[in-house]
Amino acid sequence: MDSKQQITLRAPDDWHIHLRDGAALARTVGDAARQFRRAIIMPNLVPPVVNAEAALAYKARIEAEVPENGDFTPLMVIYLTDNTTPEVVQQAHAAGVVAAKLYPAGATTNSDSGVTDITNIYPALEAMQSCGMKLLLHGEVTTSDIDIFDRERVFIENILGPVVGDFPSLKIVLEHITTAHAAEFVANARDGVAATITAHHLLYNRNHMLVGGIRPHFYCLPILKRGYHQSALIEAATSGSPKFFLGTDSAPHTQGKKETACGCAGCYTAFSAIELYAEAFEQAGKLERLEGFASEFGPDFYGLPRNTGTITLVREPWTLPSGLQMGPDSLIPLAAGETLNWRLA
Ligand SMILES: NC(=O)N[C@@H](CC(=O)O)C(=O)O
């Protein structure tokens, strides 16, 4: 770390991002590659990325969009369905796919092909445990009797707890955690259980989304919770525990699909992700903990080398643009028009 006017960090990675496909990739890959050296690429395309072949083809489409002289490696993930077999897992692992993602069916954007009952994928989880492939979880139950603000807690109680016990050496990441329950569960869980935390869940709570008018650009899943959950996430992220690391969950939905009667879930944070995290860590008085969270604990968990280069953030207030272009569409970045103190040099 340098002086407080400038911070130099080991180059960071994003352990959870949605890049989408086609015309979106020029925008999303460019933004991610400007800040991160590697990213875990979510497989919830339509149709989803369900096997090695689809993952390798998607990887090639992403690599084609890395800006010239860019240094960015996509780390591929397959999407678990009720029909994912141990053979599918083994082939994906052999092809270099690092993880498989569980979307409970109906939980979020493009999750219709997701898993309807966790026991349907127990043979696949067995195979993942054997070969060392990581399990990434969207941790929300989806039954209509469970309130949207309780879905993560109930998932932890009913699904995650048993899976952690039934597969004692499976490496598991509970993605984009949003509650004090999740932070506590992960902090106390066995080795090999970790969590990612987004910038938006560190910076905002449900009041930001709902007080004084409904603000669709803050709507994501799992949904923003009460302030005390936000405080617990800040505490976890800045604690120095290697169980918590950076995952933006950046998701590009066009302005038209956000600002409408039934808007899509997802926040576009990739444009200024590392700067948003710096803001959150500084507000917590823990800027010195950003490097572990952003650049060290993720690769350590995945068993990958830490990056060797660095990035520098300077204290230079700047205003985020009010909108971005994504192919032919307009995309509103999270915190559009707001001023951030830290800027990537
Ligand atoms: N975070 C979101 O609200 N949306 C994500 C999916 C997800 O991670 O839930 C998306 O793909 O749009």
The ligand as a Gaussian input file, in Angstrom:
#p B3LYP/6-31G(d) Opt

LIG

0 1
 N      -27.896000     -10.809000      -9.948000
 C      -28.984000     -10.671000     -10.669000
 O      -29.926000     -10.045000     -10.210000
 N      -29.083000     -11.178000     -11.919000
 C      -28.184000     -12.110000     -12.538000
 C      -28.419000     -13.503000     -12.080000
 C      -28.087000     -13.710000     -10.626000
 O      -26.918000     -13.757000     -10.258000
 O      -29.022000     -13.816000      -9.832000
 C      -28.349000     -12.035000     -14.052000
 O      -27.864000     -12.931000     -14.746000
 O      -28.938000     -11.063000     -14.530000

